[in-house]
């Protein structure tokens, strides 16, 4: 860790600055892909609504398949090499999409394969990244670090989603994938330059069922603690609804509302401004009212704005999509900032990897289901009806928080209760 001096983290902490630059570049590329991949499917391969939803589901499906063992594996390894390997795999795969198009090999099955493999790399990167940050920063710096990373991720989404539509319109959606590949190259360079080195994880002899035991240990971290159980169940329900509408929003805006790809990217970028606002306000609001109350305000109060999005129409009515999406994004990002800080201070560092993976298995595991749900509803009932159903689920998910211990608390606890020696403290 870097000695504590005056000034913000980005000014005084070189390693955090490099991590921040690499992560921001990766988020920008992911945002470009989030617009470019559905546009490739819709405009180049003429995919139907269900196929577009299936494409989104494929990128999140690895959390269901390998999310749990990934946490146990990451806790056995140093986290930085895992992040480097994941970034390198993503670089090669995304660069391969336009190359396949030039060779006449581009197809929906190929896009699904790329989505699955890059999603697998993302599982390992995200699991390792969450645990790595807790070792890189001193505990008193972690709230600022989380806020800066979430804020820059939202800013990168704004730029990436806006330019993703523009790139698709000017150079073609397929060529936009080169931009994403380049961002993972930047991420690789930044991660390579970090001077902080984790201590080598000691090799220990593990019994044959050690992996299953470690996976179960991570699930117990969540199941036995009311705070983490509540937050994880809420995240699962919320993500089901969020991905339900996000998987079809590009198709909805292009085919139902009648917007051009460039304007679609601009609207989604404007929605992402809410993430910057949420990251900026999260710690300030939590300091005034407490982080438990702030979580309720962000995740339930702002979520009601989601109901504006299905009313979007051509002309000035597109502002409804921006206003509703802005509120939802602000609430989600602010809630994530508060949850990340809570998790890092609540969980012992040696368990953060499997904690992150276990929580993600439950909460991210509903993302592919939400994408499939959005595609199925859009096919069966029409895109506008599907938008109404999925966006209504966002504020409904917030009721899990309202009927939980969070409603009766000002702040989330600072540390887990002491457990017997044969058990582990529980967290999200």
N, C-alpha and C positions, 0 to 999 in steps of 0.2 A: 504494500500500500504506500501511497505517496504521503509524506509528512504534510500535516495540515497547516496551510498558510492563509493569508487574507485573499479575498477575491472568490469569484465563482469557480465551480468545478471545471468548466471548459477553459478557464484561464490558468489555473494552477495545477491541474492534474493531467499530465500529458497522456497517460495511458487511457484515462477515461475519454479524453478528446479523440483519440484514435478509434476507440470502440464506438463512440458517438458518431463519428464520420462514417465508419464502415456500416453501422446499423442503419443510419439515415439513407445511405446510398442503396442498401438492400431493400429498404421499405419503399423507396422511390421506384425501383425496378419492379417490385411486387405490385405496386399500384398501376404501373404501365401494363403489366401482364393482366391484372384484373379487368382492364378495359379491352386490351388487345385480344386475349384468348376468346372471350365470347364473341367479339366482332369477327375474328377469323372464322369461328364456327357459323355465325349468322350470314356474313356477307361473302365469304370465300367458299365455304363448304355447304352453305344453305341448310344448316342443321335446323331441326324442329325444336320446339320449346323444351321438350323433355330431354333431348340430347344436350342442350345448353345447361340445363340443371344437372344432368349427369356429369358433365365436364367439371362443374364446380364441386360436386360431391366427391369426385375422384381426388381432388387436391387435398381434401380433408379426411378421406377414408383411412389413411395410414395411422391417424390417431387412434382409431378403433382397433386396428390390427396389431400395431407394435408400440402403441403409446405407453403401455404399462411396463413391459420389459426394458424399453428405452431408458426409463428413469433409473432402473437398477443398474443398467450398463453404464450410464453416464456417471453414477456415483462411484463406479470402480475405476474410472479413467480421469485423466486430466481434461478439463473442459475445453481449453483453447484448441488443441488438435482436433477435437470433434467438430468444433465450429469451422475450422479451416477446411476439413474434408467435406463438410456439408455445403459450404460455399463453392468449392471447386466442382462438385457434382452438379449443382444447379447451373453454374456457368456453362458447362459443356452441354447440358440438356437443352437449355433455352437457346443457345446458339445453334443447336441442331435443327430447330424448327424451320427457320428460313432456308437452311441448306436442304432439308427434305423437300420443301416446296419447290426449290430450283430443280431438284431431281425428279419431280413429278410424283413424290411419295407421300405428300401430305394428305391426311385423312382423319376422320373423327377417331378411329382406334389409335392412331399415332398420338393425337393430342391427348387422349385419355391416358396413354402410357406415360407421356411426359408429365402430365398432372400428377399421376400416382407416384412417380419416382421423385419429382421435385417436392411433393408433399412429404415423402419419407425423409428426404434430406432436411426439410423444415422441422420435422418432429425432433430430430437429433439436435439441430441448431438451437431451437427455442428452449429445449430442455437444458442443454448445456449453458446457454446464454443466461438464463435466469439464475442458475446456481453460480456462474462465473462472476456476475456483477456483485453478488454478496461478498465474494472474496476480494474483489478488486477495490471496493470502497469501504471506508470506515463506516460503522453503523450510523454515525451522525450525518454522514454525507449521502446515505442511501435515499432518503426522501427527495432531496434535490436531484440526485441522479435519475431516479424513476420519473420525476416530473419532466426533466429535460429530454429523456429518451422518448417518453410518450408524446411530448409536445412536438419534437422534431419528426417523429413518425407520422403524426397527423399532418404536419407541414409538407412532408415528403409525399403523402397521399394526395394532397391538394395539387402539388406540381405534377405528380405522376399521372393522376387520373385526368387532369386537364390536358396535359401534353400527350397522354396516351390516345385520346380521341383525335387530337390535332395530328399526331404522327400517323395514325391510321388513315386519316383523310388525305394527307399530303404524300406519304411514302407507301401506304398500304399497311394493313393490320399485321401481316406476316413479318414485314421488315421491322416493325416495332419491337419484335422479340430480341433484336440485336441490342437495343437499348437496355433491356433487362439483363442480358448477358454481360454487358459492359459494367453495370452496377455491381454485379457479383465479383468482377475483377477488382473494382475499387475496394470492395469489402475484404477481399483476400489480402490486398496490399496493406490495408489498415490493420487488420488482425495480425499480420506478420510483423508489423512494426511495434507492437505492444511489448514493453520491456518486462512487465510483471509476469512472473513465472509461479505457477502453483506448485506446492510441494508434491513430490511423486507419491501417488497413492500406493501404500504398502501392499505387496502381494501376500495374500493369505490363502490358506488351503480351505476351499469351500466344499461342503458336502454336496452330493448329487442334486438335491432339491433346493440348493441355496437361492437360485434365481426365483423360484416360485415363492420361497419364504420372503425374499426382499420385496417382491411385487405385492404380496399380501400385506406386508408391513406398511407399504405406502398407502394402500387402500384403508388400512386401519387408522392411519393418521387422520383421514377425513371422516370415516364413519363414526369414530368415538368422540368427536369434538363438535359441540352444537354450533359454534361459530363457523368453522370450516365446512361443516356439512351444509349449513344454510347457504353460504356463499357459493359453494360448488353446485348445489341443486338449482339455485337461482341462475347461475351462469349457464347451466345446461338448458334450462327452459328458455332463457333469453336468446341463446345462440340458435336454438331451433327456429325461433321466429325471425331473428335477424337474417340468418342465411336463407330462410324461406323467401323473403322479399329480395334480398341482394342477388340471389341466383337468377331472378327473372327481370330485374330492373332495367337492364340494357335492352332486352327484348321488348319490354313494356314501353320504354321510351321511344324505341325505333319503330315498332310495328303498330302499337296502339295509339300513342300520342303523335307519332309521325315526325320525329326529330332526326336531324342528321347526326352522323357519328361524332363530328367535331363538337356540336352543341351538347350531345350526351356526355362527352368527356368533361366539358365545361361545367355542366350542372352537377355532376358527381364530384368534381373538384370543389365547387362552391359548398356542397354538403360537407366536405371534409374540413372546411374551416371550423366547423363545430368542434372537431378534435383538438385543434389548437386552443380554442377558447376553453374547452374542458380541462386540458392539461394546465393551462395558465391559472384557472380558478380553483382547481381541486384542493391544493394545500391551503390556500387563503380561506376558502369557505370552511374547510375542516378545522382550521385554527380558531375560527369564530364560533362554530356551532358544535364541533366535535366530529370525528371522522365517521362514527356510526350514523349520526343524523345527516351528515353530508352525503353518505352513501345512499340513504333513502331519498334525499332530495334529487340527486343526479339520476339514480337508476329507476325511480318510479315517477317523480314529478315531471322530469323532462321527457320521459318516454311517451307521454300522452300525445306529444306532437307528431308521432308516427302516423296518426290517423289522417293527417293532411295529405300524405303522399298519394294515396289512391285517387284523390280528386284532381290530380294533375291533368291538364289539357293544353292544347296549343295556345300560343300567344302569351298574354300576361299570366295565365294560370299556371305556367311552369314554376312560378315563385312558390307555389304550394309544395312542390317537391323539394325545393331548396330549404324552405322554412322547416318542414317536418324532418327532413334528413339532418339538418343542422342540429336540431334539438336532440335527436336520437344519438348522433355521433358525439356531441358534447357530453351527454350523460354517460355513454359507454366508456369514453376515454377517461373522464374524471373518475369514474368508478374503478377502472383498471389501475389508475395511479394509486388510489387509496388501498386497493386490495394488494397490489404488489408490495407496498411499504409494510402493510400488516403481515403479509406472509414472510417477508425477509426478517422481520424482528421477532416473529412468533416461533419460527421453526429452527431447530439446530442446523448449522451449516452442512453437517455430514449427511443430512436427510433431505436437503433441498431438491436434489435431482429427482428422487423418487416421489417426493411430495408434488413437485411441479408436474411430473408425468401422470401421477394418479389423478390429480385435479384436472389436468388437461384431458385425460382419457374420458372422464365423465362429462366435462363441459364442452370440449371440442368434439367429443364423440357424437354429439347431436348435430354438428354442422353438416356432415354429408347427408344425414337424414332430413335436415331442413332444406338442403338443396334439392333432394329428390322430391320432397313434399311440394316445394314451389313449382318445380317442373310438372309434376303430376296434376296439381290444382290448375295450373295455367292451361294445360292440355284439356282437362275435363270441363272446367268451368269458364275458361277465358282468363286473359291476363289481368284485367281490372278486378274481377272477383277474387282472383288469387292474391292480388296485392292487398285487398281489404282484409282477407282472412289472416294473412301472415303478419301484416303490420299491427292488427288488433292483438296478436299474441305478445307483442313487446311490452305494453303496459300491464297486461295480465300476468306476465312473468314476475313483475315487480311486487305482486301480492305476496310472493314467497317471503320477501324481505319484510313486508308490512306485518305479517303474522309470524314473527320470529323474535328472538331476544334483541335483535338490532333495534326494533321499535322502542324498546324500553331503556335503551342505553344512549349515553352521550358519545362515548368513545368505544372503539374496539379494544380488546385487552392487549397489553404490551407483551405478554409472554404466556406460553402454554402452562397449564397446571402441572405440578410435579407428578410424574407417573411412577409406578413401581419399577424396580430395576429391570424386570423382564419385558417391560412394555416401552413404547416410545411416545414422546409428546405428540399431540395431534395438531395438525394445521391444515391449511387449505390446499 
